[in-house]
Amino acid sequence: MDINEYIDKLKSSSPAPGGGSASAITSMFSASLNSMASLLSIDKKKLIKYNDNYKNIVTESNENINKLKLLMLDDEKYFLSIMDAFKTDKNDINRKEKINIAIKNSITTSWKIAHISFINIKNAYFLATRGNKNLISDALSSVYMSYASFNTSIDNIKVNLKFYNGDGFRNDEKIKIKLFNEMIEDYINKIKKIENNL
């Protein structure tokens, strides 16, 4: 599906693709900016000591872009599976389990997008502080794109958890969300300091 076809589908009345799928694409843009900023930092005289870092970011970004392409499709698939699970006859003894499985699959996908977005933010921060200074706005753009993707993924997880049957898994996920939010906000605070000095 090309970008125009995807946008037409996203803006339609269809419930899928939705925010989760769009967040995967946004994270792809972030990773792509990191790749570009790294490639344009390689072999710069004052930055040559970071060449291995730049090359690693390029490799990691390309790998994550490919992962996100699949996660974009997974997000749509698992969202629809949740809807199907809720349509199961309420007298079906397996209904709760079907809903829980569908929700867990969707949450797992959201966490994968969130994790890649977190990696993008770390890489973009490195580029903003140790990359080609002419591309600092690209690095900052990458940070905020992935920040949006991360928050979208976390919001999707929170919404899905409300429908999950079982406190243990729900509580574990809430603790995980809190820890990741703290780590992300630490990077965002550092990025804001960079912006303030532009």
Residue frames as a rotation matrix with the C-alpha (Angstrom) as fourth column:
MET 1
0.576 0.817 0.000 0.00
0.817 -0.576 0.000 0.00
0.000 0.000 -1.000 0.00
ASP 2
-0.385 -0.720 0.577 1.48
0.667 -0.649 -0.365 3.38
0.637 0.244 0.731 -1.01
ILE 3
-0.895 -0.079 -0.439 1.22
0.407 -0.548 -0.731 6.47
-0.183 -0.833 0.523 1.20
ASN 4
-0.754 0.654 -0.060 -1.76
-0.624 -0.685 0.377 7.96
0.205 0.321 0.924 -0.68
GLU 5
-0.129 0.693 -0.709 -3.72
-0.096 0.703 0.705 4.73
0.987 0.159 -0.024 -0.41
TYR 6
-0.491 -0.131 -0.861 -2.88
0.771 0.394 -0.500 4.48
0.405 -0.910 -0.092 3.27
ILE 7
-0.980 0.114 -0.164 -3.98
-0.022 -0.878 -0.478 8.07
-0.199 -0.465 0.863 3.98
ASP 8
-0.473 0.856 -0.210 -7.25
-0.633 -0.164 0.756 7.51
0.613 0.491 0.620 2.12
LYS 9
-0.040 0.419 -0.907 -7.89
0.345 0.858 0.381 4.46
0.938 -0.298 -0.179 4.29
LEU 10
-0.698 -0.331 -0.635 -6.81
0.696 -0.103 -0.711 6.21
0.169 -0.938 0.302 7.51
LYS 11
-0.948 0.308 -0.080 -9.12
-0.282 -0.929 -0.242 9.21
-0.148 -0.207 0.967 6.96
SER 12
-0.470 0.807 -0.357 -12.11
-0.230 0.279 0.932 7.02
0.852 0.520 0.054 6.11
SER 13
0.252 0.685 0.683 -14.84
-0.902 -0.089 0.422 5.82
0.350 -0.723 0.596 8.47
SER 14
0.497 -0.153 -0.854 -13.05
0.106 0.988 -0.115 2.47
0.861 -0.034 0.507 8.82
PRO 15
0.962 -0.097 0.255 -11.87
-0.270 -0.210 0.940 1.88
-0.037 -0.973 -0.228 12.44
ALA 16
0.266 -0.916 0.300 -8.63
0.138 0.345 0.929 0.40
-0.954 -0.205 0.218 11.14
PRO 17
-0.257 -0.872 -0.417 -5.98
0.786 0.063 -0.616 1.50
0.563 -0.486 0.669 10.41
GLY 18
0.842 0.538 0.042 -5.97
0.384 -0.653 0.653 3.88
0.379 -0.534 -0.756 13.35
GLY 19
0.824 -0.468 0.319 -3.67
-0.556 -0.776 0.298 5.63
0.108 -0.423 -0.900 15.80
GLY 20
0.524 -0.640 0.562 -1.46
-0.125 0.595 0.794 2.63
-0.842 -0.486 0.232 16.48
SER 21
0.454 -0.291 0.843 -0.75
0.849 0.430 -0.309 2.06
-0.272 0.855 0.441 12.81
ALA 22
0.817 -0.115 0.566 -0.15
0.183 -0.878 -0.443 5.79
0.547 0.465 -0.696 12.26
SER 23
0.789 -0.553 0.269 2.25
-0.522 -0.371 0.768 5.86
-0.325 -0.747 -0.581 15.21
ALA 24
0.418 -0.641 0.644 4.30
0.477 0.758 0.445 3.09
-0.774 0.121 0.622 13.58
ILE 25
0.522 -0.183 0.833 4.62
0.791 -0.260 -0.553 5.19
0.318 0.948 0.009 10.43
THR 26
0.896 -0.174 0.408 5.60
-0.263 -0.949 0.173 8.25
0.357 -0.263 -0.896 12.48
SER 27
0.623 -0.693 0.364 8.29
-0.235 0.278 0.931 6.18
-0.746 -0.666 0.010 14.18
MET 28
0.424 -0.443 0.790 9.52
0.843 0.511 -0.166 5.12
-0.330 0.737 0.590 10.72
PHE 29
0.746 -0.129 0.653 9.94
0.268 -0.840 -0.472 8.79
0.609 0.527 -0.592 9.79
SER 30
0.839 -0.432 0.330 11.91
-0.514 -0.435 0.739 9.30
-0.176 -0.790 -0.588 13.00
ALA 31
0.450 -0.679 0.580 14.22
0.274 0.723 0.634 6.37
-0.850 -0.126 0.512 12.26
SER 32
0.534 -0.203 0.821 14.67
0.839 0.005 -0.545 7.62
0.106 0.979 0.173 8.69
LEU 33
0.857 -0.222 0.464 15.73
-0.203 -0.975 -0.092 11.06
0.473 -0.015 -0.881 9.94
ASN 34
0.679 -0.630 0.377 18.23
-0.377 0.141 0.915 9.39
-0.630 -0.763 -0.142 12.29
SER 35
0.426 -0.498 0.755 19.67
0.721 0.692 0.049 7.44
-0.547 0.523 0.653 9.39
MET 36
0.669 -0.121 0.733 20.02
0.544 -0.593 -0.594 10.57
0.507 0.796 -0.330 7.26
ALA 37
0.858 -0.328 0.394 21.60
-0.476 -0.795 0.375 12.61
0.191 -0.510 -0.839 10.07
SER 38
0.572 -0.664 0.481 24.04
-0.038 0.564 0.825 9.77
-0.820 -0.490 0.297 10.73
LEU 39
0.456 -0.371 0.809 25.04
0.864 0.402 -0.302 9.36
-0.213 0.837 0.504 7.10
LEU 40
0.616 -0.173 0.768 25.67
0.316 -0.839 -0.443 13.09
0.721 0.516 -0.462 6.85
SER 41
0.837 -0.384 0.389 27.82
-0.535 -0.426 0.730 13.01
-0.115 -0.819 -0.562 9.99
ILE 42
0.741 -0.553 0.381 30.13
0.473 0.833 0.287 10.18
-0.476 -0.033 0.879 8.87
ASP 43
0.101 -0.879 0.465 33.71
0.993 0.062 -0.099 11.21
0.058 0.472 0.880 8.07
LYS 44
0.801 0.086 0.593 33.23
0.070 -0.996 0.051 14.82
0.595 0.001 -0.804 9.20
LYS 45
-0.059 -0.997 0.047 36.65
0.008 -0.048 -0.999 15.90
0.998 -0.059 0.011 10.44
LYS 46
-0.544 -0.167 0.822 35.62
-0.723 -0.404 -0.561 16.89
0.426 -0.899 0.099 13.97
LEU 47
0.293 0.806 0.515 33.21
-0.935 0.355 -0.022 13.95
-0.200 -0.475 0.857 14.31
ILE 48
0.071 -0.272 -0.960 35.21
-0.692 0.679 -0.244 11.07
0.718 0.682 -0.140 12.84
LYS 49
-0.873 -0.435 0.218 35.68
-0.444 0.527 -0.725 9.48
0.201 -0.730 -0.653 16.26
TYR 50
-0.325 0.844 0.427 31.93
-0.532 0.210 -0.820 8.79
-0.782 -0.494 0.380 16.28
ASN 51
-0.459 0.119 -0.880 31.88
-0.870 0.143 0.473 7.06
0.182 0.983 0.038 12.88
ASP 52
-0.916 0.098 -0.388 31.11
0.121 0.992 -0.034 3.64
0.382 -0.078 -0.921 14.39
ASN 53
-0.655 0.716 -0.242 28.22
0.220 -0.126 -0.967 5.14
-0.723 -0.687 -0.075 16.35
TYR 54
-0.257 0.548 -0.796 26.77
-0.794 -0.590 -0.149 6.70
-0.551 0.594 0.586 13.21
LYS 55
-0.625 -0.037 -0.780 27.09
-0.622 0.627 0.469 3.47
0.472 0.778 -0.415 11.25
ASN 56
-0.934 0.293 -0.204 25.40
0.357 0.766 -0.535 1.55
0.000 -0.573 -0.820 14.06
ILE 57
-0.436 0.807 -0.398 22.52
-0.149 -0.502 -0.852 4.03
-0.887 -0.312 0.339 14.10
VAL 58
-0.340 0.270 -0.901 22.09
-0.938 -0.165 0.305 3.65
-0.066 0.949 0.310 10.33
THR 59
-0.810 -0.017 -0.586 21.98
-0.161 0.968 0.195 -0.15
0.563 0.252 -0.787 10.62
GLU 60
-0.834 0.496 -0.242 19.66
0.431 0.313 -0.846 -0.09
-0.345 -0.810 -0.475 13.63
SER 61
-0.420 0.690 -0.590 17.36
-0.504 -0.718 -0.480 2.47
-0.755 0.096 0.649 12.01
ASN 62
-0.463 0.204 -0.863 17.02
-0.831 0.238 0.502 0.42
0.308 0.950 0.059 8.83
GLU 63
-0.877 0.128 -0.462 16.26
0.223 0.962 -0.156 -2.72
0.425 -0.239 -0.873 10.83
ASN 64
-0.712 0.614 -0.341 13.67
0.314 -0.157 -0.936 -0.88
-0.628 -0.774 -0.081 12.90
ILE 65
-0.461 0.542 -0.702 12.00
-0.812 -0.577 0.088 0.61
-0.358 0.611 0.706 9.83
ASN 66
-0.600 0.197 -0.776 11.48
-0.423 0.744 0.517 -2.92
0.679 0.638 -0.363 8.50
LYS 67
-0.854 0.295 -0.428 10.12
0.515 0.587 -0.625 -4.05
0.067 -0.754 -0.653 11.88
LEU 68
-0.645 0.609 -0.462 7.73
-0.138 -0.687 -0.714 -1.09
-0.752 -0.396 0.527 12.01
LYS 69
-0.586 0.433 -0.684 6.35
-0.780 -0.075 0.621 -1.91
0.218 0.898 0.382 8.56
LEU 70
-0.594 0.342 -0.728 5.25
0.209 0.940 0.271 -5.27
0.777 0.009 -0.630 9.94
LEU 71
-0.790 0.271 -0.550 4.06
0.563 -0.038 -0.826 -3.80
-0.244 -0.962 -0.122 13.24
MET 72
-0.758 0.537 -0.370 1.87
-0.594 -0.803 0.051 -1.34
-0.270 0.259 0.927 11.36
LEU 73
-0.342 0.612 -0.713 0.03
-0.524 0.506 0.686 -4.31
0.780 0.608 0.148 9.84
ASP 74
-0.643 0.045 -0.765 0.00
0.525 0.753 -0.397 -6.21
0.558 -0.656 -0.508 13.14
ASP 75
-0.934 0.297 -0.198 -1.60
-0.030 -0.619 -0.785 -3.28
-0.356 -0.728 0.587 14.94
GLU 76
-0.415 0.810 -0.414 -4.48
-0.900 -0.299 0.317 -3.25
0.133 0.505 0.853 12.48
LYS 77
-0.323 0.246 -0.914 -4.83
-0.193 0.928 0.319 -7.03
0.926 0.280 -0.252 12.60
TYR 78
-0.739 -0.033 -0.672 -4.90
0.579 0.478 -0.660 -7.27
0.343 -0.878 -0.334 16.39
PHE 79
-0.846 0.527 -0.078 -7.27
-0.429 -0.761 -0.487 -4.33
-0.316 -0.379 0.870 16.77
LEU 80
-0.198 0.790 -0.580 -9.74
-0.851 0.155 0.501 -6.12
0.486 0.593 0.642 14.49
SER 81
-0.433 -0.004 -0.901 -9.21
0.181 0.979 -0.091 -9.35
0.883 -0.203 -0.424 16.45
ILE 82
-0.973 0.138 -0.183 -10.24
0.149 -0.231 -0.962 -7.52
-0.175 -0.963 0.204 19.65
MET 83
-0.488 0.835 -0.252 -13.42
-0.859 -0.511 -0.028 -6.35
-0.152 0.203 0.967 17.96
ASP 84
-0.147 0.393 -0.908 -14.13
-0.496 0.765 0.411 -9.91
0.856 0.511 0.082 16.80
ALA 85
-0.776 -0.209 -0.595 -13.50
0.346 0.648 -0.678 -11.29
0.528 -0.732 -0.430 20.30
PHE 86
-0.882 0.469 -0.045 -16.03
-0.236 -0.524 -0.818 -8.89
-0.408 -0.711 0.573 21.80
LYS 87
-0.233 0.816 -0.528 -18.58
-0.951 -0.076 0.301 -10.07
0.206 0.572 0.794 19.25
THR 88
-0.811 -0.101 -0.577 -18.28
-0.045 0.993 -0.110 -13.62
0.584 -0.063 -0.809 20.63
ASP 89
0.223 0.961 -0.164 -21.53
0.039 0.159 0.987 -14.91
0.974 -0.226 -0.002 22.13
LYS 90
-0.118 -0.252 0.960 -21.69
-0.841 -0.490 -0.232 -13.89
0.529 -0.835 -0.154 25.80
ASN 91
0.767 0.431 0.475 -22.66
-0.616 0.701 0.359 -17.46
-0.179 -0.568 0.804 26.70
ASP 92
0.629 -0.636 -0.447 -19.42
0.019 0.588 -0.809 -18.79
0.777 0.501 0.382 25.22
ILE 93
0.933 -0.255 -0.254 -17.28
0.303 0.177 0.936 -20.02
-0.194 -0.951 0.242 28.15
ASN 94
0.052 -0.978 0.200 -14.13
0.967 0.100 0.234 -19.10
-0.249 0.181 0.951 26.20
ARG 95
0.690 0.319 0.650 -15.21
0.565 -0.798 -0.209 -15.51
0.452 0.511 -0.731 25.53
LYS 96
0.941 -0.334 -0.062 -13.11
-0.194 -0.679 0.708 -13.89
-0.279 -0.654 -0.703 28.28
GLU 97
0.208 -0.908 0.364 -10.03
0.338 0.415 0.844 -15.86
-0.918 -0.052 0.394 27.25
LYS 98
0.189 -0.071 0.979 -10.51
0.982 -0.008 -0.190 -14.89
0.022 0.997 0.068 23.59
ILE 99
0.909 0.182 0.376 -10.75
0.185 -0.982 0.027 -11.22
0.374 0.045 -0.926 24.60
ASN 100
0.753 -0.657 -0.018 -7.67
-0.173 -0.225 0.959 -11.49
-0.634 -0.719 -0.283 26.84
ILE 101
0.082 -0.731 0.678 -5.58
0.725 0.510 0.463 -13.14
-0.684 0.453 0.571 24.12
ALA 102
0.396 0.144 0.907 -6.60
0.840 -0.456 -0.295 -10.51
0.371 0.878 -0.302 21.56
ILE 103
0.986 -0.013 0.166 -5.83
-0.080 -0.910 0.407 -7.69
0.146 -0.414 -0.898 24.02
LYS 104
0.517 -0.849 0.110 -2.43
0.095 0.185 0.978 -9.18
-0.851 -0.495 0.176 24.92
ASN 105
0.071 -0.468 0.881 -1.50
0.959 0.275 0.068 -9.45
-0.275 0.840 0.468 21.24
SER 106
0.638 0.240 0.732 -2.46
0.509 -0.845 -0.167 -5.82
0.578 0.479 -0.661 20.68
ILE 107
0.956 -0.291 0.034 -0.58
-0.203 -0.575 0.792 -4.67
-0.211 -0.764 -0.609 23.79
THR 108
0.310 -0.876 0.369 2.52
0.526 0.481 0.701 -6.61
-0.792 -0.023 0.610 22.75
THR 109
0.174 -0.179 0.968 2.44
0.956 -0.207 -0.210 -4.86
0.238 0.962 0.135 19.37
SER 110
0.869 0.199 0.453 2.05
0.115 -0.972 0.206 -1.45
0.482 -0.127 -0.867 21.03
TRP 111
0.773 -0.634 -0.018 5.01
-0.038 -0.075 0.996 -2.18
-0.633 -0.770 -0.082 23.31
LYS 112
0.129 -0.744 0.655 7.17
0.878 0.393 0.273 -3.11
-0.461 0.540 0.704 20.32
ILE 113
0.387 0.079 0.919 6.34
0.661 -0.718 -0.217 0.22
0.643 0.691 -0.330 18.64
ALA 114
0.981 0.013 0.193 6.98
-0.126 -0.716 0.686 2.06
0.147 -0.698 -0.701 21.92
HIS 115
0.576 -0.812 0.097 10.33
0.344 0.349 0.872 0.33
-0.742 -0.469 0.480 22.41
ILE 116
0.019 -0.544 0.839 11.53
1.000 -0.011 -0.029 1.16
0.025 0.839 0.543 18.90
SER 117
0.636 0.285 0.718 10.38
0.333 -0.940 0.079 4.74
0.697 0.189 -0.692 19.42
PHE 118
0.938 -0.343 -0.056 12.42
-0.046 -0.281 0.959 4.87
-0.345 -0.896 -0.279 22.62
ILE 119
0.162 -0.900 0.405 15.49
0.775 0.370 0.513 3.65
-0.611 0.230 0.757 20.70
ASN 120
0.225 -0.003 0.974 14.84
0.833 -0.519 -0.194 6.35
0.506 0.855 -0.114 18.08
ILE 121
0.941 0.178 0.288 14.76
0.012 -0.868 0.496 9.00
0.338 -0.463 -0.819 20.80
LYS 122
0.647 -0.762 -0.031 18.06
0.197 0.128 0.972 7.79
-0.736 -0.635 0.233 22.28
ASN 123
-0.033 -0.663 0.748 19.69
0.957 0.195 0.214 7.78
-0.288 0.723 0.628 18.83
ALA 124
0.451 0.278 0.848 18.30
0.606 -0.793 -0.063 11.21
0.655 0.542 -0.526 17.98
TYR 125
0.989 -0.133 -0.068 19.59
-0.024 -0.593 0.805 12.59
-0.147 -0.794 -0.590 21.28
PHE 126
0.240 -0.952 0.191 23.06
0.587 0.299 0.753 11.26
-0.773 -0.069 0.630 20.44
LEU 127
-0.087 -0.240 0.967 22.87
0.979 -0.201 0.038 12.94
0.186 0.950 0.252 17.03
ALA 128
0.780 0.434 0.452 21.65
0.346 -0.899 0.267 16.20
0.522 -0.051 -0.851 18.55
THR 129
0.894 -0.448 0.003 24.63
-0.201 -0.397 0.896 16.27
-0.400 -0.801 -0.445 20.91
ARG 130
-0.008 -0.969 0.247 27.35
-0.127 0.246 0.961 14.55
-0.992 -0.024 -0.125 18.87
GLY 131
0.179 0.141 0.974 26.21
0.861 0.456 -0.224 14.69
-0.476 0.879 -0.040 15.28
ASN 132
-0.605 -0.334 0.723 26.43
0.732 -0.591 0.339 17.15
0.314 0.734 0.602 12.41
LYS 133
-0.627 0.314 -0.713 25.29
0.421 -0.634 -0.648 20.46
-0.656 -0.706 0.265 13.94
ASN 134
-0.857 0.316 -0.407 23.73
-0.512 -0.606 0.609 21.52
-0.054 0.730 0.681 10.63
LEU 135
-0.448 0.688 -0.571 21.21
-0.087 0.602 0.794 18.70
0.890 0.405 -0.210 11.13
ILE 136
-0.999 0.012 -0.048 20.26
0.049 0.098 -0.994 19.39
-0.007 -0.995 -0.099 14.73
SER 137
-0.401 0.914 -0.059 16.69
-0.863 -0.399 -0.308 20.35
-0.305 -0.073 0.949 13.75
ASP 138
0.011 0.350 -0.937 16.35
-0.647 0.717 0.260 16.97
0.762 0.603 0.235 12.01
ALA 139
-0.734 -0.339 -0.589 17.49
0.209 0.712 -0.670 15.20
0.647 -0.615 -0.452 15.15
LEU 140
-0.892 0.445 0.080 15.03
-0.277 -0.400 -0.874 17.22
-0.357 -0.802 0.480 17.24
SER 141
-0.127 0.860 -0.494 12.23
-0.980 -0.032 0.195 16.45
0.152 0.509 0.847 14.76
SER 142
-0.292 -0.075 -0.954 13.08
-0.199 0.980 -0.016 12.77
0.936 0.185 -0.301 15.11
VAL 143
-0.987 -0.097 -0.125 12.81
0.105 0.187 -0.977 13.01
0.119 -0.977 -0.175 18.89
TYR 144
-0.620 0.785 0.005 9.35
-0.595 -0.465 -0.656 14.55
-0.512 -0.409 0.755 18.83
MET 145
-0.069 0.564 -0.823 8.03
-0.848 0.402 0.346 12.20
0.526 0.722 0.450 16.16
SER 146
-0.429 -0.163 -0.889 9.05
0.125 0.964 -0.237 9.22
0.895 -0.212 -0.393 18.24
TYR 147
-0.988 0.142 0.059 7.80
-0.093 -0.248 -0.964 10.91
-0.123 -0.958 0.259 21.41
ALA 148
-0.232 0.950 -0.210 4.37
-0.965 -0.251 -0.071 11.12
-0.120 0.186 0.975 19.78
SER 149
-0.005 0.177 -0.984 4.62
-0.499 0.852 0.156 7.48
0.867 0.492 0.084 18.67
PHE 150
-0.834 -0.369 -0.411 5.65
0.165 0.543 -0.823 6.38
0.526 -0.755 -0.392 22.15
ASN 151
-0.837 0.528 0.142 2.78
-0.400 -0.414 -0.818 8.22
-0.373 -0.741 0.558 23.83
THR 152
-0.036 0.828 -0.559 0.27
-0.969 0.107 0.221 6.92
0.243 0.550 0.799 21.31
SER 153
-0.262 -0.155 -0.952 1.44
-0.151 0.981 -0.118 3.37
0.953 0.113 -0.281 21.99
ILE 154
-0.977 -0.129 -0.169 1.20
0.150 0.149 -0.977 3.86
0.152 -0.980 -0.126 25.76
ASP 155
-0.538 0.843 0.016 -2.30
-0.783 -0.493 -0.380 5.34
-0.312 -0.217 0.925 25.44
ASN 156
0.038 0.522 -0.852 -3.38
-0.742 0.586 0.325 2.33
0.669 0.620 0.409 23.36
ILE 157
-0.618 -0.341 -0.709 -2.01
0.181 0.815 -0.550 0.01
0.765 -0.468 -0.442 26.05
LYS 158
-0.962 0.253 0.103 -3.87
-0.190 -0.348 -0.918 1.90
-0.197 -0.903 0.382 28.79
VAL 159
-0.195 0.942 -0.273 -7.16
-0.981 -0.192 0.040 1.73
-0.014 0.276 0.961 26.90
ASN 160
-0.001 0.163 -0.987 -6.79
-0.443 0.884 0.147 -2.00
0.897 0.437 0.072 26.20
LEU 161
-0.870 -0.410 -0.273 -5.89
0.059 0.463 -0.884 -2.77
0.489 -0.786 -0.379 29.81
LYS 162
-0.623 0.699 0.351 -9.29
-0.757 -0.428 -0.493 -1.50
-0.194 -0.573 0.796 30.93
PHE 163
0.379 0.822 -0.426 -10.92
-0.906 0.422 0.007 -4.40
0.186 0.383 0.905 29.10
TYR 164
-0.365 -0.604 -0.708 -8.48
-0.378 0.792 -0.480 -7.08
0.851 0.093 -0.518 30.26
ASN 165
0.757 0.649 0.080 -9.82
-0.400 0.363 0.842 -9.66
0.517 -0.669 0.534 32.74
GLY 166
0.588 -0.575 -0.568 -7.24
0.742 0.663 0.097 -10.16
0.321 -0.479 0.817 35.47
ASP 167
0.993 -0.115 -0.016 -5.47
-0.094 -0.879 0.468 -7.80
-0.067 -0.463 -0.884 37.84
GLY 168
0.447 -0.886 0.125 -1.99
0.399 0.322 0.858 -9.38
-0.801 -0.334 0.498 37.79
PHE 169
-0.121 -0.462 0.878 -1.19
0.991 -0.005 0.134 -8.64
-0.058 0.887 0.459 34.16
ARG 170
0.619 0.456 0.639 -2.86
0.524 -0.846 0.097 -5.23
0.585 0.274 -0.763 34.37
ASN 171
0.952 -0.263 -0.159 -0.81
0.001 -0.515 0.857 -4.19
-0.307 -0.816 -0.490 37.41
ASP 172
0.136 -0.945 0.296 2.46
0.653 0.310 0.691 -5.41
-0.745 0.100 0.660 35.87
GLU 173
0.031 -0.057 0.998 1.76
0.952 -0.303 -0.046 -3.37
0.305 0.951 0.045 32.75
LYS 174
0.892 0.355 0.279 1.03
0.251 -0.904 0.346 -0.23
0.375 -0.239 -0.896 34.77
ILE 175
0.645 -0.740 -0.193 4.40
0.154 -0.121 0.981 -0.55
-0.749 -0.662 0.036 36.54
LYS 176
-0.129 -0.672 0.729 6.12
0.889 0.247 0.385 -1.01
-0.439 0.698 0.565 33.17
ILE 177
0.434 0.394 0.810 4.36
0.738 -0.672 -0.069 2.07
0.517 0.628 -0.582 31.78
LYS 178
0.990 -0.037 -0.137 5.50
0.066 -0.734 0.676 4.16
-0.126 -0.678 -0.724 34.75
LEU 179
0.278 -0.959 0.056 9.14
0.375 0.162 0.913 3.10
-0.884 -0.233 0.405 34.35
PHE 180
-0.189 -0.324 0.927 9.21
0.979 0.018 0.205 3.75
-0.084 0.946 0.314 30.60
ASN 181
0.719 0.511 0.471 7.50
0.544 -0.836 0.078 7.12
0.433 0.200 -0.879 31.03
GLU 182
0.824 -0.463 -0.327 10.19
0.062 -0.500 0.864 8.18
-0.563 -0.732 -0.383 33.50
MET 183
-0.109 -0.917 0.383 12.98
0.619 0.238 0.748 7.18
-0.777 0.319 0.542 31.11
ILE 184
0.035 0.213 0.976 11.36
0.962 -0.270 0.024 8.98
0.269 0.939 -0.215 28.17
GLU 185
0.911 0.396 0.116 10.72
0.349 -0.890 0.294 12.16
0.220 -0.228 -0.949 30.13
ASP 186
0.437 -0.844 -0.311 14.37
0.312 -0.182 0.933 12.22
-0.844 -0.505 0.184 31.20
TYR 187
-0.426 -0.578 0.696 15.40
0.840 0.034 0.542 12.36
-0.337 0.815 0.471 27.52
ILE 188
0.318 0.631 0.708 12.73
0.818 -0.560 0.131 14.94
0.479 0.537 -0.694 26.69
ASN 189
0.900 -0.037 -0.433 13.98
0.275 -0.724 0.632 17.21
-0.337 -0.688 -0.642 29.46
LYS 190
-0.083 -0.996 -0.012 17.51
0.448 -0.048 0.893 16.95
-0.890 0.068 0.451 28.04
ILE 191
-0.314 0.043 0.948 16.20
0.946 -0.064 0.316 17.73
0.075 0.997 -0.021 24.56
LYS 192
0.739 0.654 0.161 14.36
0.628 -0.756 0.186 20.81
0.243 -0.036 -0.969 25.81
LYS 193
0.518 -0.653 -0.552 17.63
0.221 -0.521 0.824 22.11
-0.826 -0.549 -0.126 27.27
ILE 194
-0.492 -0.681 0.542 19.22
0.693 0.071 0.717 21.73
-0.527 0.729 0.437 23.84
GLU 195
0.094 0.643 0.760 16.31
0.923 -0.342 0.175 23.60
0.372 0.685 -0.626 22.23
ASN 196
0.862 0.285 -0.419 16.61
0.464 -0.778 0.425 26.41
-0.205 -0.560 -0.803 24.75
ASN 197
0.143 -0.911 -0.388 20.23
0.142 -0.369 0.919 26.91
-0.979 -0.187 0.077 23.70
LEU 198
0.083 -0.079 0.993 19.58
0.971 0.232 -0.062 27.06
-0.225 0.970 0.096 19.97
